[in-house]
Amino acid sequence: MTGHVTSSSTADVVIIGTGHGGAQAAIALRQHGLEGTVMMIGRDQVPPYERPPLSKEYLAGDKTFERIMIRPERFWADKGIELRLGCGVSEIDWMAHTVTLSDGSTIGYRKLIWAGGADPRRLGLPGANLKGIHYVRDKRDADAMMAALEAGARRAVVIGGGYIGLEAAAVLRKLGCEVTVLEMQDRVLARVAGEEMSRFFEAEHRRQGVDIQVSQGVSEILGEGNSVKAVKLDNGDIVECDMVIVGIGIVPAVAPLIAAGAAGSNGVDVDVFCRTTLDDIYAIGDCAAHANPFADSAVIRLESVQNANDMAKVVAKAIMGDKEPYHALPWFWSNQYDLKLQTAGLSVGYDTTVLRGNPEDRKFTVVYMKDGRPIAFDCVNTMKDYVQGRKLLENEVGKIDPDLLADTEIPLKELM
């Protein structure tokens, strides 16, 4: 199916969301032979693009928007995939197999794939609506930050010391800004990494000139007119700034699904084939709560490109009658300065760690262990450890002598 796609009011498969998961689902459906109609509906005004570079290469100006597009714009029409951009979903009628869009139109479907992702968690503080407060979800957010920098903003406060906050801090320092990072917990990356990795990145950011303040909450955003002027901390200190970047987590965008009766408390619940509890409706990506085999089958959400893409492939196969349960090793990455952090596996529930290499060399690996077996690897500038560590986890190795893991002269593949 090729050629120009005209706007329609029904499709065999409707995909809500034009991020990684939605785009991959559409691509995979065509790859697996779907000849019916496919429609992607998204809130963005532009065709599908990669989200991770927004706080990295795109914000830094190292990559243009064209270079972060998932496919060239003409690709979607060539594959017979209709894009309905600039639209959200206001209601789902799963019995009638229809979705109502924010513009009031109604779209019918045979199968529905919800890839709506999540929205940034908003500040609930006095002054939270001032001009100059930025969140990082889509291209418009990154463009607004770039415009502020072009207008002369040079003092930034980053609220939140997770991946998004630290990546933004690194880029802003590269662009010559004064940067303060405020983290409520007692270390950065507390939700995703162990203490060794947290302390390493804190030290690195401080070495680069970032003022990292942990165990530090914010009580108010202060303004001058309608623009940000400073941030007031819980201890009463005032940090003056021209802009505020907020990275305090996300909220799954699933309200229409839950309102329609889908099960879910943290996102929307899905089974091993990514099916929700509503007939003919699937959910994938950041919003999909699933029993993960690499987290001892705990029900979790994974906020990663890998998860979105792998779930999309599972759904495409299921729709085409080739059911294959979701079983993919989670992996993540983060670029900060000249450091590339690559993570394989989930460190949730680890009971000890093994240090492989020397952090002072800016090239090392932290292995997370549980009951004597490795469950995750955090690799800083050690691509070989990352690749071989993934293989170890995918092969579900048993117990390994910590001394062997710590010996950098022994390749991890030899411990299979």
Backbone torsions as a table, in degrees:
resi	resn	phi	psi	omega
1	MET	NA	117.5	-178.4
2	THR	-136.0	176.3	174.6
3	GLY	101.2	-177.1	-177.7
4	HIS	-70.6	139.4	-179.3
5	VAL	-106.0	124.7	177.3
6	THR	-92.5	157.1	-178.7
7	SER	-67.5	135.7	-178.6
8	SER	-131.3	170.7	-179.8
9	SER	-111.1	9.1	177.9
10	THR	-154.7	154.7	176.9
11	ALA	-153.9	152.2	177.2
12	ASP	-62.9	-44.5	176.5
13	VAL	-127.4	123.3	174.8
14	VAL	-107.7	130.1	179.9
15	ILE	-114.3	122.5	178.1
16	ILE	-97.0	114.8	-177.8
17	GLY	114.6	132.0	-177.9
18	THR	-117.0	25.8	175.1
19	GLY	-84.1	-157.0	-177.4
20	HIS	-58.9	-47.5	-177.0
21	GLY	-63.8	-48.2	-179.7
22	GLY	-62.0	-44.9	-180.0
23	ALA	-63.9	-44.1	-179.4
24	GLN	-65.6	-35.6	178.4
25	ALA	-62.7	-44.7	179.2
26	ALA	-63.2	-44.6	179.9
27	ILE	-62.7	-45.9	-176.9
28	ALA	-65.1	-36.0	178.2
29	LEU	-60.8	-43.4	177.3
30	ARG	-67.7	-40.4	179.7
31	GLN	-62.0	-32.5	-179.1
32	HIS	-92.2	10.5	168.5
33	GLY	96.6	11.3	178.1
34	LEU	-67.5	124.4	179.6
35	GLU	-102.9	-8.8	-179.6
36	GLY	-74.4	-175.5	-176.8
37	THR	-82.9	142.2	179.6
38	VAL	-129.0	131.0	177.3
39	MET	-126.5	131.7	173.9
40	MET	-108.7	130.3	-179.6
41	ILE	-118.9	126.5	-177.7
42	GLY	-144.0	154.0	179.4
43	ARG	-75.6	-24.8	177.9
44	ASP	-64.2	151.1	178.3
45	GLN	-89.6	-5.1	-174.8
46	VAL	-123.1	159.3	-179.2
47	PRO	-61.6	165.6	-174.7
48	PRO	-53.2	137.7	179.6
49	TYR	-144.6	165.3	-179.6
50	GLU	-76.0	137.3	-179.3
51	ARG	-89.3	-40.1	-176.3
52	PRO	-53.6	-37.8	-179.1
53	PRO	-66.6	-12.5	-177.8
54	LEU	-57.9	-37.8	-179.3
55	SER	-96.8	6.4	-178.5
56	LYS	-127.3	-102.5	-171.3
57	GLU	-63.8	-36.9	-178.4
58	TYR	-69.3	-46.4	178.7
59	LEU	-61.9	-36.2	-178.4
60	ALA	-75.7	-12.4	-177.1
61	GLY	84.0	8.9	-179.2
62	ASP	-80.1	-21.7	178.6
63	LYS	-131.8	134.8	174.6
64	THR	-77.9	167.9	178.8
65	PHE	-61.3	-38.4	-179.9
66	GLU	-58.8	-32.7	-178.2
67	ARG	-78.3	-13.0	177.4
68	ILE	-108.0	4.7	174.6
69	MET	-67.7	138.6	-178.2
70	ILE	-66.2	-37.7	173.6
71	ARG	-145.7	154.9	174.3
72	PRO	-57.6	150.9	-174.1
73	GLU	-56.0	-37.5	-177.0
74	ARG	-68.0	-20.0	-177.7
75	PHE	-55.1	-43.0	-172.3
76	TRP	-66.2	-43.9	177.4
77	ALA	-66.9	-38.7	179.1
78	ASP	-60.6	-31.9	-179.6
79	LYS	-92.7	4.6	179.3
80	GLY	69.4	34.0	179.5
81	ILE	-108.8	114.6	-177.6
82	GLU	-81.5	132.9	177.0
83	LEU	-105.9	124.2	171.7
84	ARG	-112.1	99.4	-172.9
85	LEU	-99.6	157.9	179.1
86	GLY	72.9	23.2	-178.1
87	CYS	-129.4	136.6	170.4
88	GLY	-104.0	178.2	177.8
89	VAL	-109.3	128.4	-180.0
90	SER	-101.4	-24.9	-176.8
91	GLU	-158.5	147.1	174.4
92	ILE	-122.8	131.1	171.7
93	ASP	-113.1	93.9	-172.6
94	TRP	-70.6	-25.9	178.9
95	MET	-73.2	-39.1	178.2
96	ALA	-84.7	-8.6	-177.3
97	HIS	58.8	52.2	176.6
98	THR	-136.1	154.7	170.9
99	VAL	-124.7	138.9	175.2
100	THR	-102.0	129.9	-176.3
101	LEU	-93.6	167.1	-177.7
102	SER	-65.3	-19.2	177.5
103	ASP	-88.9	4.4	177.0
104	GLY	92.8	-9.1	-179.6
105	SER	-78.7	157.6	179.6
106	THR	-119.9	133.3	-178.3
107	ILE	-118.7	129.3	175.4
108	GLY	-91.0	152.5	-179.2
109	TYR	-145.1	159.4	170.2
110	ARG	-95.9	-45.0	173.8
111	LYS	-128.4	143.2	179.6
112	LEU	-121.8	130.0	175.9
113	ILE	-113.8	116.6	179.8
114	TRP	-93.3	110.9	178.4
115	ALA	-126.2	44.3	-172.7
116	GLY	-74.6	-10.1	176.9
117	GLY	67.6	-134.7	-175.1
118	ALA	-152.6	165.9	176.6
119	ASP	-114.3	149.2	178.0
120	PRO	-60.5	139.5	174.2
121	ARG	-69.0	129.8	-174.2
122	ARG	-90.6	152.7	174.9
123	LEU	-69.4	136.9	174.9
124	GLY	-112.0	58.6	-173.5
125	LEU	-126.5	158.8	169.9
126	PRO	-58.2	133.8	179.1
127	GLY	87.2	5.2	-174.8
128	ALA	-68.9	-11.9	-178.9
129	ASN	-102.0	9.6	-179.8
130	LEU	-67.7	151.6	174.8
131	LYS	-68.9	136.5	-179.8
132	GLY	108.1	0.8	174.1
133	ILE	-97.7	125.6	-172.4
134	HIS	-121.9	141.1	171.9
135	TYR	-116.6	159.4	-177.3
136	VAL	-120.8	93.3	174.4
137	ARG	-122.9	-44.7	-173.8
138	ASP	-134.5	-178.7	-176.5
139	LYS	-58.8	-39.2	-179.6
140	ARG	-60.7	-37.6	178.9
141	ASP	-63.5	-47.5	-179.5
142	ALA	-65.5	-39.7	178.1
143	ASP	-61.5	-38.4	179.4
144	ALA	-65.5	-38.9	176.7
145	MET	-64.7	-42.8	179.5
146	MET	-63.5	-38.5	178.3
147	ALA	-64.9	-39.2	178.5
148	ALA	-63.3	-40.5	178.6
149	LEU	-65.9	-41.8	178.9
150	GLU	-65.0	-27.6	179.7
151	ALA	-82.5	-3.4	174.3
152	GLY	114.4	2.1	177.8
153	ALA	-62.1	128.5	-177.7
154	ARG	-135.3	-2.0	177.4
155	ARG	-124.2	116.6	-175.0
156	ALA	-121.6	139.9	169.3
157	VAL	-111.4	127.0	177.1
158	VAL	-105.7	120.0	178.9
159	ILE	-99.4	111.1	-177.8
160	GLY	115.5	123.8	-177.3
161	GLY	-107.7	40.0	173.6
162	GLY	-92.1	-164.9	-179.5
163	TYR	-55.7	-51.4	-175.7
164	ILE	-59.1	-47.9	-178.5
165	GLY	-62.4	-45.2	-177.6
166	LEU	-70.7	-37.3	177.2
167	GLU	-64.0	-43.0	177.7
168	ALA	-63.7	-40.6	179.0
169	ALA	-60.8	-42.1	-179.6
170	ALA	-63.4	-43.2	179.5
171	VAL	-66.2	-43.5	-178.9
172	LEU	-63.5	-35.8	176.2
173	ARG	-66.3	-40.8	178.0
174	LYS	-59.6	-33.7	-179.1
175	LEU	-86.7	4.6	173.5
176	GLY	91.8	14.1	-179.5
177	CYS	-84.7	152.2	165.4
178	GLU	-80.2	130.4	-173.5
179	VAL	-130.1	132.0	171.2
180	THR	-119.4	129.1	176.9
181	VAL	-108.3	126.8	179.6
182	LEU	-112.5	123.7	-179.6
183	GLU	-127.1	126.0	-177.7
184	MET	-67.5	-36.0	-179.3
185	GLN	-77.8	175.4	-173.0
186	ASP	-84.2	5.9	174.7
187	ARG	-161.8	156.3	176.4
188	VAL	-76.1	163.1	178.9
189	LEU	55.0	25.2	-173.8
190	ALA	-62.5	-28.7	-176.0
191	ARG	-82.7	-18.7	-170.9
192	VAL	-123.7	-8.7	-175.7
193	ALA	-145.7	162.6	177.5
194	GLY	-79.7	175.4	-173.7
195	GLU	-64.1	-37.4	-179.5
196	GLU	-58.4	-44.2	-179.1
197	MET	-69.7	-39.5	178.3
198	SER	-59.6	-48.4	-176.6
199	ARG	-66.3	-34.3	178.3
200	PHE	-62.5	-46.9	-177.6
201	PHE	-72.3	-32.5	173.9
202	GLU	-60.3	-46.5	-179.0
203	ALA	-63.7	-40.1	-179.6
204	GLU	-64.4	-45.4	179.9
205	HIS	-64.4	-39.3	177.6
206	ARG	-64.8	-38.3	178.1
207	ARG	-62.4	-30.8	179.7
208	GLN	-85.4	-0.1	175.9
209	GLY	99.7	7.4	178.8
210	VAL	-84.5	136.3	175.3
211	ASP	-87.3	100.3	179.5
212	ILE	-91.9	122.5	177.1
213	GLN	-123.2	113.0	178.9
214	VAL	-98.5	168.4	-175.0
215	SER	51.4	40.7	-174.5
216	GLN	-131.4	114.0	178.7
217	GLY	-97.0	167.8	-179.7
218	VAL	-115.2	134.2	-179.5
219	SER	-104.6	-24.3	-174.6
220	GLU	-165.1	148.1	170.4
221	ILE	-104.1	124.0	-177.0
222	LEU	-96.8	143.7	-177.6
223	GLY	-129.1	167.0	172.3
224	GLU	-128.9	112.6	-167.6
225	GLY	69.3	-126.9	177.8
226	ASN	-109.0	15.8	-177.0
227	SER	-114.0	151.7	179.0
228	VAL	-62.5	136.8	176.2
229	LYS	-122.4	-33.4	-176.7
230	ALA	-166.2	167.7	175.3
231	VAL	-119.0	131.2	177.5
232	LYS	-100.3	126.9	-177.2
233	LEU	-87.9	165.0	179.5
234	ASP	-59.9	-29.8	-178.8
235	ASN	-85.0	3.8	177.8
236	GLY	95.8	-12.8	179.3
237	ASP	-65.2	151.4	178.2
238	ILE	-116.0	128.4	175.9
239	VAL	-114.2	111.0	-179.3
240	GLU	-73.7	146.1	-177.8
241	CYS	-161.8	163.7	175.5
242	ASP	-102.6	-20.0	-178.8
243	MET	-152.5	153.0	178.6
244	VAL	-125.6	130.4	175.2
245	ILE	-111.3	128.2	-175.1
246	VAL	-110.8	123.9	175.6
247	GLY	-137.6	75.9	-174.2
248	ILE	-116.1	29.6	176.9
249	GLY	104.7	-179.8	-176.5
250	ILE	-130.6	162.4	177.1
251	VAL	-120.5	119.3	-178.9
252	PRO	-54.8	133.7	-178.6
253	ALA	-91.0	81.2	-174.8
254	VAL	-130.7	11.5	-173.6
255	ALA	-52.2	-45.9	-179.8
256	PRO	-63.8	-33.8	178.0
257	LEU	-66.7	-47.6	-179.2
258	ILE	-65.0	-40.6	178.4
259	ALA	-62.5	-29.5	179.6
260	ALA	-80.2	-8.0	176.8
261	GLY	111.7	4.4	178.3
262	ALA	-67.7	143.1	178.0
263	ALA	-74.4	145.1	176.8
264	GLY	157.1	138.2	176.2
265	SER	-118.5	-37.2	175.1
266	ASN	-118.6	84.4	-170.4
267	GLY	90.0	-150.1	178.5
268	VAL	-123.9	135.7	-176.6
269	ASP	-75.2	137.6	175.5
270	VAL	-134.3	157.3	177.6
271	ASP	-92.7	-167.6	-175.0
272	VAL	-67.6	-14.6	176.8
273	PHE	-105.0	13.1	178.6
274	CYS	66.5	26.2	175.9
275	ARG	-86.3	136.3	172.1
276	THR	-80.6	-178.1	177.8
277	THR	-81.0	0.1	176.3
278	LEU	-99.4	133.4	-177.5
279	ASP	-55.3	133.8	173.5
280	ASP	65.1	18.6	176.3
281	ILE	-120.8	124.5	178.1
282	TYR	-109.9	159.5	174.3
283	ALA	-139.7	141.1	-176.5
284	ILE	-140.2	160.7	172.3
285	GLY	86.4	-151.8	-172.6
286	ASP	-54.9	-30.3	-172.4
287	CYS	-91.2	-6.2	-171.7
288	ALA	-92.7	111.6	178.3
289	ALA	-86.9	121.8	-173.4
290	HIS	-140.7	156.6	175.6
291	ALA	-78.5	109.3	-173.1
292	ASN	-93.7	124.6	-177.5
293	PRO	-64.8	-20.5	-179.9
294	PHE	-96.2	11.8	174.2
295	ALA	-129.2	36.3	-177.9
296	ASP	54.5	35.8	177.1
297	SER	64.8	17.3	173.5
298	ALA	-65.7	146.4	178.3
299	VAL	-82.1	116.3	-175.2
300	ILE	-138.9	166.2	166.1
301	ARG	-109.2	142.1	177.6
302	LEU	-114.1	123.2	-179.6
303	GLU	-99.0	81.5	-177.6
304	SER	-153.7	153.7	175.3
305	VAL	-63.3	-41.9	-179.5
306	GLN	-55.0	-48.0	-177.4
307	ASN	-63.6	-44.2	179.8
308	ALA	-60.9	-46.0	-178.8
309	ASN	-66.0	-44.4	-177.6
310	ASP	-67.9	-39.1	176.8
311	MET	-65.3	-37.3	178.8
312	ALA	-59.7	-40.4	179.7
313	LYS	-68.2	-37.8	177.2
314	VAL	-60.7	-44.5	-178.6
315	VAL	-67.2	-43.6	-179.9
316	ALA	-59.2	-43.0	178.4
317	LYS	-64.9	-42.5	-179.0
318	ALA	-61.8	-43.4	-179.9
319	ILE	-63.9	-32.3	-179.0
320	MET	-89.1	8.6	174.4
321	GLY	85.0	13.6	-179.5
322	ASP	-117.5	72.5	-173.3
323	LYS	-67.2	129.7	177.6
324	GLU	-143.5	116.0	-174.4
325	PRO	-63.4	151.0	178.6
326	TYR	-68.6	122.6	177.7
327	HIS	-154.4	80.2	-176.2
328	ALA	-128.2	133.2	178.1
329	LEU	-67.0	124.9	177.9
330	PRO	-67.4	140.1	172.5
331	TRP	-146.5	153.8	-173.3
332	PHE	-144.8	166.2	173.2
333	TRP	-151.6	159.5	176.7
334	SER	-151.3	130.2	176.9
335	ASN	-105.4	123.7	177.0
336	GLN	-139.3	119.7	-174.7
337	TYR	56.5	-127.9	177.7
338	ASP	-100.0	20.4	-178.9
339	LEU	-102.9	131.6	174.7
340	LYS	-116.3	109.8	176.9
341	LEU	-94.4	122.2	177.1
342	GLN	-121.7	129.7	-176.5
343	THR	-118.1	132.9	173.6
344	ALA	-120.8	131.9	180.0
345	GLY	85.7	-178.7	-179.5
346	LEU	-120.6	126.0	-176.0
347	SER	-86.8	1.9	-179.4
348	VAL	-56.9	126.1	177.0
349	GLY	86.1	9.9	179.6
350	TYR	-66.3	151.3	179.9
351	ASP	-114.5	-12.1	176.7
352	THR	-159.8	164.4	177.4
353	THR	-129.0	156.6	175.2
354	VAL	-124.0	127.8	179.0
355	LEU	-93.9	125.9	-178.1
356	ARG	-118.0	104.6	-174.8
357	GLY	99.5	-175.9	-174.1
358	ASN	-120.1	119.0	178.5
359	PRO	-55.7	-29.7	179.7
360	GLU	-64.0	-22.4	177.0
361	ASP	-83.0	-4.1	-177.9
362	ARG	58.4	32.4	-179.4
363	LYS	-156.9	98.9	-174.3
364	PHE	-161.8	170.0	-179.9
365	THR	-135.0	138.9	170.6
366	VAL	-109.0	124.7	179.0
367	VAL	-102.7	125.7	179.2
368	TYR	-95.5	128.9	-174.3
369	MET	-116.7	149.7	172.9
370	LYS	-143.2	120.4	-177.9
371	ASP	55.0	36.2	174.6
372	GLY	86.3	-1.3	179.9
373	ARG	-118.2	147.3	178.9
374	PRO	-73.4	136.9	177.9
375	ILE	-120.7	-13.6	179.2
376	ALA	-163.0	154.8	177.3
377	PHE	-130.3	128.5	169.0
378	ASP	-106.7	116.1	-172.7
379	CYS	-117.8	119.9	177.7
380	VAL	-104.6	112.4	180.0
381	ASN	54.4	32.0	178.0
382	THR	-129.3	73.2	-177.0
383	MET	-57.3	-39.7	-177.5
384	LYS	-63.6	-42.8	177.0
385	ASP	-61.7	-40.2	-179.0
386	TYR	-63.2	-48.8	-178.3
387	VAL	-63.0	-46.2	-177.4
388	GLN	-75.0	-32.1	175.9
389	GLY	-64.2	-40.0	176.0
390	ARG	-58.4	-42.8	-179.6
391	LYS	-63.0	-40.8	178.1
392	LEU	-58.7	-46.1	-177.3
393	LEU	-69.6	-39.9	179.8
394	GLU	-64.7	-30.4	178.1
395	ASN	-87.1	1.9	175.2
396	GLU	50.9	55.4	180.0
397	VAL	-63.9	156.2	178.7
398	GLY	-89.8	-145.5	-176.9
399	LYS	-68.4	142.2	177.8
400	ILE	-133.0	137.5	178.6
401	ASP	-59.8	122.1	-179.8
402	PRO	-56.6	-33.3	179.5
403	ASP	-64.7	-33.9	177.7
404	LEU	-71.1	-40.1	177.9
405	LEU	-63.2	-35.7	-176.4
406	ALA	-76.7	-17.4	-175.9
407	ASP	-81.3	107.3	-177.5
408	THR	-70.3	-12.7	176.9
409	GLU	-76.7	-15.4	179.9
410	ILE	-101.8	111.4	176.5
411	PRO	-59.5	141.6	-178.2
412	LEU	-60.2	-30.0	-178.6
413	LYS	-63.9	-23.5	179.0
414	GLU	-76.1	-9.2	-179.6
415	LEU	-98.8	10.0	-173.5
416	MET	-56.3	NA	NA
